[in-house]
């Protein structure tokens, strides 16, 4: 499975742990940045990049990281077709797939330990969408997004690799 990974500076360390784990498990990892915990970057740039990669077909699923997993998830969910879910443990990661057909998992580098994160990622990737009563709910969410008229791979500013974005970067305090 091809997994898109993206993080801001606060999620960088956890992203590297998860990336190594995924590669060791035989997955293909598409790392969309950031490349350091030492340089402060804006999480929306990376959340949007991961969402576009998943919705655009460059990755089967995605995992994003910021300080809490919340902000990057909010940003990712702005891309139509994205169902990003912030999870805090195996149960919430599994249910995000099983009930919500989440295609992008969001974790917090400041609030989630490595062992919990790895278990959550494994559960997220191994769990199938249950379907049934949940199909109608997912359809309601998709309908609220409106028609898809733009290509998610190129939609909006900085749609390409965010590491090449022309943005001012400040050292992390």
N, C-alpha and C positions, 0 to 999 in steps of 0.2 A: 504494500500500500504506500502511496506517496503522501507524505504529511508535510504541510506547510507550517513552519514555525516562525514566530515573530515576537519581539519583545521590545520594551523600552529599557532604559538603564536599570530600573528597579527589578525587572524580571530576568535580566540577562543571565545571572548565575544559574537560576533554576532552568532556564531554557537550555543552557549547555549540558546540564545533567540529563535532561529529558532527551536532547538530541543524541547524546552518546548511547543512551538506553535504546532508543528507537533504531539506530543503526545496528547495534548489537543484536537486536531482534529481527533484523532483515528488512526493515523498512527503508524506503528512499526518502531522505529528508531534504526539503526545499527550505533553506534558511534565508529568511528575508530580513534579517538584522534584528536589532542593532548588534554591533560588534564589540561593545565594551560596556562595562558597568561604571566606567569613570567619566563618561561624557553624557550629560543630561540631554535627552531627546524627548520629543513629543509622542506619546503613545498613540494618538489617532492615526498618525502616518503609518505605523506598523500594523495596527488593527485593521485598517482599511486595506493594506497590501495583502494581508493574509486572507481576508474575506474575499477579495477580488481573485486571488489565486484559487480558492476553493470553488467559488461560484463560476469562475471562468474555465474550470477544468484542468488547471495546471497541477492541482492536488486533489486527492480524494477527500481528505479531511484536514483540519488545521488545529493547531494549539497555539494560543497566545498567552503572553505573560506581561504583567505590569506589577505595580506594588500590591494591589489587592485582586486583580483580575476583573474588576468592575469597569474601570474607565475604558480599557482596551476593548472590552465586550460591548459597551455602549457604542463605541466608534465602529466596531466591526458590523454591528447590526444595522448600520445605516446603508450598507450595500444590499440591495434587493436580492433575496434568495438566501441570505445568510441567516442561520439560526444559531447564534453564538450564545453559549451558556456558561456562566461563571459557576464553578463547582468548588467545593471545599473538602470533598472526600470521595471515596469510591461510590457511595450510594448516590450522591447528587450527580456524579459523572455518568453513572450507569443509567439513571432515570432521565438525564438529559437526552440520551440517545433513544432509550426505550419508549418514552412517552412524547418527547418533543422533536425527535428526529434531528437533534442538533448536529450541525456539520462542523462546528468550531467550538473547541473547549477553551475556556479562559481560566487561568490560575494566577494566584498572587504570590510573587516572589518574597514578599515580606510577611505573609501569613500562612503559607503552605510549606511544610517541610519536604525534603526530597523524597523520602519513602512514601509519604501520602501522595505526593504528586505523581510518582511513577505508578503507584497502584491505580490512581484515578485515570491516568492516561491509558493504561492497559485496559481498564474496564470500559472506557469510552470507545476505544478502538475495537474491542471484542463484542460489544453489544449491538444487536440489530434493532431497528425500529419495530415496535410491536404492531403498529397499524391499528386496525379495529376502530374503536371509538376515537382514537387520536387523529385519524386521517382528516376528519371534518374540522378539527381544531387547527391543524396545520394549514388546511386549505383556507380557513378564515384569516389566518395571519398572512398568507400569500396574497389573498385578495386585498388586504389593507395596504399592501405595498404598491398596488397599482400595476399597470402594464410595464413590462421590461422593454425599454426601447433602446437603451445604451448597452454597449459591450462592457461588462464589468472589468475586463482586463485593461481597458483604456479609459474608463469613466473617471472624470474628475482629475484634479491636480495630483501630481506625484503618483500616478497609477503604476509607473514602472517600479523597479527596485528602489525602496525608500532610502537605501544607503547612498544613492546618488542624488538625493533630494538637495536642492539648493536652500538649505536652512541654516540659520546660525545655531551653533552648538556651544553650550556652556559647560564648564567642568561641573560635575555633580557636587553639591555642597556636602 
